[in-house]
Amino acid sequence: MKKCISAMITVLLVLVGCEKSDELPTIKNEIQVKVYNTSTWSVTAGEMEVEIGATVLLVSQSGTVSAQTDNNGIATFSDVKEKGYTLLASKGDLSNLINKNTVDGVLIGNLIVGVYTSQADIDNWATYPNAVVGGIKLADINGDAVINNEDKVAGSYLNFEYKYQDLNADGVINVYDMMNGSLVQMDNVVEKDIYIGK
């Protein structure tokens, strides 16, 4: 009998917790992509400008959505639900992929991850015959210390993870947090930098 009463109380607590959750503010699930133009990199300033009006594609298993970068160079995607995304950015002849070709109907290329900021940067990165200070820096996807066709990808990968409140501040999201109805998502805003060039 005690077990039945305990079970009924648990069910009531869950129902009350559900009613309260309807009163919670809307949680943001966003990806913010900031696009930088590698051709604007300045050796004296050591930085590059953001690109306004670039098109960013957010590709997942459920489809592709696009957004334009604003005056801060940021494209914002709201109501994100998938765990993994591929990002493509472009404006005119600038893209975050170079040396592109199509394999099995999918566009792939070498992924731009910034610019070479010094000779030491070139020396400490994977070997690339076109490497120059201020030139585009490409990802060594397979980790073999050589940039070539084996490093081509469909875009920049982004992993999207939900964040939850840790009520007792023990550093772990666990049964305690769930039983107290506090497994409430916090704002999930993931920021990603993308570099475009040619």
C-alpha positions as CSV (number, residue, x, y, z in Angstrom):
1,M,0.0,0.0,0.0
2,K,2.8,2.4,0.9
3,K,4.4,1.7,-2.5
4,C,1.2,2.6,-4.3
5,I,0.8,5.8,-2.3
6,S,4.4,6.7,-3.0
7,A,3.9,6.0,-6.7
8,M,0.8,8.2,-6.8
9,I,2.6,11.1,-5.1
10,T,5.5,10.8,-7.6
11,V,3.0,11.0,-10.5
12,L,1.3,14.0,-8.9
13,L,4.7,15.7,-8.5
14,V,5.5,15.0,-12.1
15,L,2.2,16.5,-13.3
16,V,2.6,19.6,-11.1
17,G,6.1,19.9,-12.5
18,C,4.8,19.8,-16.0
19,E,2.2,22.5,-15.3
20,K,4.9,24.7,-13.9
21,S,7.1,24.2,-16.9
22,D,4.4,25.8,-19.1
23,E,5.0,29.0,-17.2
24,L,8.7,29.0,-17.9
25,P,10.1,31.6,-20.3
26,T,10.9,30.4,-23.8
27,I,14.3,28.8,-24.1
28,K,16.6,29.9,-26.9
29,N,18.0,27.1,-29.1
30,E,20.3,29.1,-31.5
31,I,23.3,28.8,-33.6
32,Q,25.1,32.1,-34.3
33,V,27.7,31.9,-37.2
34,K,30.2,34.7,-37.5
35,V,31.7,35.0,-41.0
36,Y,35.2,36.5,-41.5
37,N,36.7,37.5,-44.9
38,T,40.3,36.2,-45.0
39,S,41.2,38.6,-47.8
40,T,40.8,41.5,-45.3
41,W,43.4,40.2,-42.9
42,S,45.9,42.9,-41.9
43,V,49.4,42.0,-40.8
44,T,49.6,45.2,-38.7
45,A,46.2,44.8,-37.0
46,G,46.5,41.0,-36.8
47,E,42.8,40.6,-37.6
48,M,40.3,40.4,-40.4
49,E,36.9,42.0,-41.0
50,V,33.6,40.3,-40.8
51,E,31.6,39.8,-44.0
52,I,28.1,41.4,-44.1
53,G,25.5,39.9,-46.4
54,A,27.2,36.5,-46.7
55,T,24.9,33.5,-47.1
56,V,25.3,30.7,-44.5
57,L,23.7,27.3,-45.0
58,L,22.9,25.1,-42.0
59,V,22.7,21.5,-43.3
60,S,21.3,18.6,-41.2
61,Q,19.5,15.3,-41.7
62,S,16.2,17.1,-41.7
63,G,17.1,19.6,-44.4
64,T,18.9,22.8,-45.2
65,V,18.1,26.3,-44.0
66,S,19.9,29.6,-44.9
67,A,20.5,32.9,-43.3
68,Q,22.3,36.1,-44.2
69,T,24.9,37.7,-42.0
70,D,23.9,41.0,-40.4
71,N,25.9,44.2,-39.8
72,N,28.1,42.3,-37.3
73,G,28.8,39.5,-39.7
74,I,26.5,37.1,-37.8
75,A,23.9,34.7,-39.2
76,T,21.5,33.5,-36.6
77,F,19.6,30.2,-36.8
78,S,16.7,29.8,-34.2
79,D,14.7,26.8,-33.0
80,V,17.6,24.4,-33.5
81,K,16.7,20.8,-32.9
82,E,19.4,18.5,-34.5
83,K,22.6,17.5,-32.8
84,G,24.9,17.8,-35.7
85,Y,25.2,20.3,-38.6
86,T,27.4,21.1,-41.6
87,L,28.0,24.8,-42.3
88,L,28.6,26.4,-45.6
89,A,29.3,30.1,-46.1
90,S,29.7,32.1,-49.3
91,K,29.4,35.5,-50.8
92,G,30.1,36.0,-54.5
93,D,33.3,34.0,-55.3
94,L,34.2,33.7,-51.6
95,S,33.5,30.4,-49.8
96,N,34.6,28.5,-46.7
97,L,35.6,25.7,-49.1
98,I,38.2,25.9,-51.9
99,N,39.4,23.3,-54.5
100,K,35.8,22.1,-54.8
101,N,34.5,19.2,-56.6
102,T,31.4,16.9,-56.4
103,V,31.5,13.3,-55.2
104,D,28.4,11.2,-55.3
105,G,26.3,14.4,-55.7
106,V,27.9,16.1,-52.7
107,L,30.0,19.2,-53.0
108,I,33.3,18.9,-51.1
109,G,36.4,21.0,-50.8
110,N,39.3,22.0,-48.5
111,L,38.0,23.8,-45.4
112,I,39.4,27.3,-44.7
113,V,40.1,27.7,-41.0
114,G,41.8,31.1,-41.0
115,V,45.0,32.7,-42.4
116,Y,48.7,32.1,-41.8
117,T,49.7,34.9,-39.4
118,S,53.5,34.3,-39.5
119,Q,56.2,32.1,-41.0
120,A,56.2,30.1,-37.7
121,D,52.5,29.5,-38.2
122,I,53.3,28.0,-41.6
123,D,56.1,25.9,-40.2
124,N,54.0,24.5,-37.4
125,W,51.0,23.7,-39.6
126,A,50.4,20.9,-42.0
127,T,52.4,21.1,-45.3
128,Y,50.6,23.1,-48.0
129,P,52.5,24.2,-51.1
130,N,50.6,27.5,-51.5
131,A,51.1,28.6,-47.9
132,V,52.1,32.3,-47.4
133,V,51.8,34.7,-44.6
134,G,48.4,36.3,-44.9
135,G,47.2,33.4,-47.2
136,I,44.3,31.1,-46.4
137,K,44.9,28.3,-43.9
138,L,43.3,25.0,-44.6
139,A,42.2,22.2,-42.2
140,D,44.2,19.0,-42.0
141,I,41.1,16.8,-41.6
142,N,42.8,13.4,-41.5
143,G,45.8,14.6,-39.4
144,D,48.5,13.4,-41.7
145,A,50.3,16.8,-41.7
146,V,49.7,17.3,-45.4
147,I,46.9,19.3,-47.0
148,N,45.6,17.6,-50.0
149,N,42.5,16.0,-51.6
150,E,42.2,13.5,-48.7
151,D,41.2,16.5,-46.4
152,K,38.2,17.5,-48.4
153,V,34.8,17.8,-46.5
154,A,31.3,19.0,-47.2
155,G,31.7,22.0,-44.9
156,S,32.5,23.0,-41.3
157,Y,31.0,20.6,-38.7
158,L,29.2,21.9,-35.7
159,N,28.0,19.8,-32.7
160,F,24.9,21.3,-31.0
161,E,24.4,20.2,-27.3
162,Y,21.6,21.2,-25.0
163,K,22.5,22.7,-21.6
164,Y,20.6,22.1,-18.4
165,Q,20.4,23.7,-15.0
166,D,22.4,22.1,-12.2
167,L,20.2,22.9,-9.3
168,N,22.4,21.7,-6.5
169,A,25.6,23.0,-8.2
170,D,27.4,19.8,-7.8
171,G,28.8,20.0,-11.3
172,V,26.7,17.0,-12.5
173,I,23.2,16.9,-14.2
174,N,21.8,13.8,-12.5
175,V,18.7,12.2,-10.8
176,Y,18.6,14.9,-8.1
177,D,18.1,17.6,-10.7
178,M,15.5,15.6,-12.5
179,M,13.5,14.6,-9.4
180,N,13.3,18.2,-8.3
181,G,11.7,19.2,-11.6
182,S,14.8,21.3,-12.4
183,L,16.0,19.6,-15.5
184,V,15.1,22.8,-17.3
185,Q,17.0,23.8,-20.4
186,M,19.0,27.0,-20.3
187,D,19.5,29.2,-23.3
188,N,21.4,27.0,-25.8
189,V,23.4,29.5,-27.9
190,V,26.3,28.0,-29.8
191,E,28.7,30.4,-31.5
192,K,30.8,29.4,-34.5
193,D,33.4,31.3,-36.5
194,I,33.6,30.6,-40.3
195,Y,36.3,31.9,-42.6
196,I,35.7,32.6,-46.3
197,G,38.2,33.2,-49.1
198,K,39.2,32.1,-52.6
